């Protein structure tokens, strides 16, 4: 039977147990008792007339119904946290939070100087940078656990929430490159076909960076004979630096680095955009200030 007087504390305990994966850990971290946590979950299960957790010798696990409930509770909890932030943050940013989702290569090579400037100007703002896949970060954004995402296109293919806005910031392009002192060895590479017998340092197969490169290789009937695959741009830089071969990376990452040189070929490589994705309904003053002053994008 539906009730009008919802006990929000029961849902708070449910959220915490789901988050910590244990009654005892929830009790410890929330300064409660295991008995009190257990009673709250039991009462919620009785009110909802459904089982929310499986109990087993190894701990607890959400039931199908529990997972469905968590989906809504996470969103509601995120809304409350955002509402509290909006109420508490003032125009001078004497307190508040800034939570950004972005991959490591963007935070390291395109973005960190802006974060440092913001932190130095507003030292009382708590800043969190979250790395992860597109799907993972979109999930955090949907639950309001991050304020916005900075990523490379085509992340928009995964956006189904009509409240989200995606704005292109600037274009990026890819390049092959080598150590500067090894350029003589690779200077005769003029076409993508010339790469067939060259040792390569490439993104891991299955990643978006590699996917678009593989499309170009297949189109030009290029069969790579020797390569090492590394997941991060930082790792690819290290691989090339240690003479593992010719690397493949976003051109902006190395264009001002005296250790490396681009290898220009006559084949068009993948181009994309750095984009920002946000839901302006849930932006508090700190992320708005960062977006407007450091990304130069007006939030209307």
VOGU-3710 file (C-alpha; in Angstrom, 3 decimals, decimal comma):
1> xxxxxxxxxx> 0,000/0,000/0,000  1,358/3,424/-0,961  2,165/5,823/1,871  2,374/9,587/1,983  4,734/9,775/4,975  7,944/8,416/3,472  10,681/7,668/5,985  13,672/9,221/4,205  16,097/7,907/6,816  15,346/4,315/5,756
11> xxxxxxxxxx> 16,288/5,149/2,184  19,435/6,876/3,413  20,459/3,694/5,247  19,620/1,609/2,151  21,791/3,886/0,020  24,708/3,633/2,451  24,488/-0,172/2,739  24,420/-0,428/-1,070  27,419/1,911/-1,271  29,543/0,182/1,387
21> xxxxxxxxxx> 28,406/-3,377/0,635  28,184/-4,394/4,280  25,975/-3,811/7,314  28,966/-3,723/9,650  30,971/-1,322/7,467  27,921/0,942/7,104  27,479/0,983/10,875  31,164/1,803/11,377  31,295/4,607/8,813  27,977/6,181/9,874
31> xxxxxxxxxx> 28,637/5,905/13,617  25,688/3,605/14,096  25,325/-0,035/15,155  25,005/-3,104/12,970  21,739/-3,937/14,704  20,270/-0,507/13,910  21,328/-0,753/10,262  19,865/-4,247/9,960  16,564/-3,153/11,540  16,287/-0,192/9,147
41> xxxxxxxxxx> 16,763/-2,426/6,115  14,283/-4,967/7,455  11,711/-2,232/8,051  12,181/-0,830/4,537  11,795/-4,312/3,054  8,565/-4,758/5,026  7,209/-1,403/3,893  8,058/-2,107/0,254  6,964/-5,734/0,563  10,068/-6,904/-1,259
51> xxxxxxxxxx> 13,518/-8,283/-0,499  16,313/-5,799/-1,202  19,434/-7,802/-0,278  20,579/-11,392/-0,401  22,470/-12,412/2,709  25,264/-14,946/2,234  28,406/-16,085/4,099  30,517/-13,625/2,096  28,369/-10,561/2,742  25,356/-9,037/1,012
61> xxxxxxxxxx> 24,224/-8,520/-2,562  21,429/-6,429/-4,036  18,441/-8,314/-5,382  16,948/-7,382/-8,763  14,405/-5,201/-6,948  17,171/-3,728/-4,799  19,113/-2,680/-7,909  16,000/-1,048/-9,342  15,410/0,875/-6,109  19,061/1,957/-5,930
71> xxxxxxxxxx> 18,783/3,500/-9,396  16,150/5,951/-8,148  17,602/6,454/-4,686  21,015/7,389/-6,114  19,401/10,030/-8,299  17,334/11,388/-5,407  20,374/11,463/-3,136  22,377/13,246/-5,822  19,604/15,818/-6,188  19,621/16,507/-2,448
81> xxxxxxxxxx> 23,410/16,889/-2,324  23,305/19,292/-5,290  20,464/21,281/-3,716  22,469/21,599/-0,502  25,529/22,790/-2,443  23,470/25,398/-4,312  22,117/26,706/-1,001  25,499/26,788/0,741  27,812/28,138/-1,965  28,017/31,917/-2,098
91> xxxxxxxxxx> 29,141/34,270/-4,839  32,612/34,658/-3,284  33,126/30,878/-3,330  34,269/30,806/0,274  33,053/27,201/0,381  31,771/24,627/-2,065  32,783/21,788/-4,358  33,869/21,267/-7,934  33,630/17,703/-9,294  34,877/17,088/-12,848
101> xxxxxxxxxx> 34,819/13,895/-14,896  37,474/13,491/-17,581  39,965/10,948/-18,966  43,556/11,090/-17,716  45,028/12,373/-20,990  42,764/15,426/-20,935  43,410/16,162/-17,269  47,174/15,758/-17,724  47,774/17,509/-21,034  44,895/19,919/-21,662
111> xxxxxxxxxx> 43,301/20,845/-18,426  45,363/20,675/-15,256  46,722/24,215/-15,479  43,142/25,549/-15,355  42,399/23,464/-12,252  45,559/24,768/-10,564  44,623/28,376/-11,331  41,109/27,860/-9,970  42,409/26,133/-6,844  44,865/28,933/-6,145
121> xxxxxxxxxx> 42,177/31,579/-6,572  39,501/29,708/-4,578  41,413/27,588/-2,036  38,306/26,771/0,007  36,630/24,954/-2,876  37,052/21,181/-2,637  38,048/19,891/-6,087  37,680/16,295/-7,267  38,821/15,001/-10,668  37,291/11,660/-11,668
131> xxxxxxxxxx> 38,800/9,547/-14,451  36,928/6,791/-16,244  35,257/5,556/-19,401  32,596/7,553/-21,203  29,821/5,296/-19,914  31,114/5,463/-16,335  31,366/9,267/-16,328  27,950/9,679/-17,942  26,566/7,504/-15,152  28,177/9,720/-12,508
141> xxxxxxxxxx> 26,808/12,823/-14,242  23,329/11,307/-14,348  23,520/10,689/-10,576  24,920/14,225/-9,997  28,128/12,850/-8,525  30,123/15,027/-10,926  29,242/18,493/-12,233  30,330/18,120/-15,837  32,408/15,985/-18,195  35,293/17,059/-20,408
151> xxxxxxxxxx> 35,868/14,392/-23,046  36,620/13,880/-26,707  33,844/13,325/-29,232  31,927/11,287/-30,280  30,743/10,917/-26,689  27,424/12,370/-27,854  26,455/8,999/-29,316  25,848/7,787/-25,755  23,766/10,738/-24,565  20,075/9,957/-24,198
161> xxxxxxxxxx> 19,217/12,464/-21,452  17,611/15,450/-23,170  18,545/17,706/-20,238  22,252/17,305/-20,989  24,011/19,859/-23,132  27,147/19,135/-25,121  29,302/21,964/-26,448  32,365/21,610/-28,671  35,365/23,418/-27,214  38,140/22,923/-29,776
171> xxxxxxxxxx> 39,271/20,414/-32,405  42,050/17,881/-31,912  43,901/15,727/-34,407  46,147/12,683/-34,171  49,689/12,124/-35,383  52,450/9,548/-35,505  55,593/10,651/-33,692  59,037/9,579/-32,570  61,874/10,694/-30,317  63,641/13,709/-31,733
181> xxxxxxxxxx> 67,005/11,951/-31,785  65,452/9,040/-33,725  63,922/11,152/-36,481  66,668/10,277/-38,981  65,667/6,635/-38,587  62,010/7,299/-39,393  62,122/10,387/-41,648  61,381/8,352/-44,790  57,938/7,397/-43,524  55,677/9,323/-45,911
191> xxxxxxxxxx> 52,567/7,131/-46,204  50,620/4,983/-43,809  51,757/1,950/-45,808  55,331/2,760/-44,780  54,374/1,912/-41,193  53,884/-1,790/-41,902  57,442/-2,776/-40,997  58,026/-0,161/-38,307  57,734/-0,969/-34,576  54,707/0,923/-33,289
201> xxxxxxxxxx> 53,481/2,095/-29,885  49,707/2,197/-30,163  46,567/2,623/-28,046  45,014/-0,614/-26,800  42,674/-2,348/-29,299  39,032/-1,670/-28,536  39,579/1,870/-27,248  38,139/4,701/-29,305  41,611/6,056/-30,123  42,594/2,683/-31,586
211> xxxxxxxxxx> 39,238/1,999/-33,213  39,504/4,971/-35,559  43,139/4,219/-36,346  42,259/0,620/-37,206  39,576/1,877/-39,605  42,239/3,900/-41,440  44,635/0,929/-41,473  41,988/-1,422/-42,879  40,902/1,123/-45,491  44,498/1,430/-46,698
221> xxxxxxxxxx> 45,191/-2,328/-46,453  47,942/-1,838/-43,886  48,923/-4,874/-41,801  50,843/-4,009/-38,651  53,573/-6,568/-38,040  55,037/-5,322/-34,769  53,436/-3,242/-32,044  53,130/-2,731/-28,323  49,721/-1,595/-27,083  49,456/0,791/-24,139
231> xxxxxxxxxx> 46,238/2,062/-22,570  47,174/5,642/-21,669  48,714/8,534/-23,554  51,217/8,883/-20,721  52,240/5,266/-21,300  52,591/5,785/-25,050  54,873/8,761/-24,426  56,986/6,648/-22,076  57,154/3,837/-24,622  58,404/6,113/-27,385
241> xxxxxxxxxx> 60,810/7,783/-24,978  62,287/4,335/-24,271  62,862/3,620/-27,979  60,012/1,137/-28,417  59,116/2,634/-31,785  56,846/5,167/-33,470  53,874/6,277/-31,370  50,344/7,403/-32,178  48,892/10,218/-30,099  46,911/13,477/-30,066
251> xxxxxxxxxx> 49,120/16,076/-31,739  48,564/18,767/-29,089  50,159/16,529/-26,461  53,591/16,646/-28,119  53,583/19,798/-30,237  55,437/21,839/-27,592  57,576/18,975/-26,302  61,212/19,224/-27,407  61,784/15,490/-26,887  59,501/14,393/-29,731
261> xxxxxxxxxx> 58,809/15,097/-33,395  55,698/14,514/-35,478  55,923/12,175/-38,460  53,664/13,657/-41,098  52,125/11,213/-43,554  49,930/11,857/-46,570  46,979/9,905/-45,166  44,196/11,727/-43,319  43,979/10,542/-39,722  41,116/10,808/-37,273
271> xxxxxxxxxx> 39,936/14,234/-36,089  37,584/14,941/-33,208  36,653/17,613/-30,668  37,185/18,183/-26,994  33,652/18,665/-25,637  31,998/19,604/-22,362  28,784/17,929/-21,197  26,648/19,266/-18,362  23,118/19,651/-17,026  22,681/23,333/-16,197
281> xxxxxxxxxx> 19,754/22,552/-13,861  22,181/20,979/-11,405  25,179/23,305/-11,625  26,065/25,117/-8,424  28,095/28,331/-8,258  31,570/26,754/-8,198  31,245/24,732/-11,446  29,468/27,639/-13,153  32,341/29,948/-12,192  34,899/27,450/-13,483
291> xxxxxxxxxx> 33,077/26,894/-16,781  32,525/30,592/-17,441  35,952/31,886/-16,357  38,280/29,017/-17,287  36,529/27,334/-20,214  35,084/30,628/-21,467  31,609/29,230/-21,928  28,587/31,217/-20,731  25,945/29,239/-18,838  22,615/30,844/-19,701
//
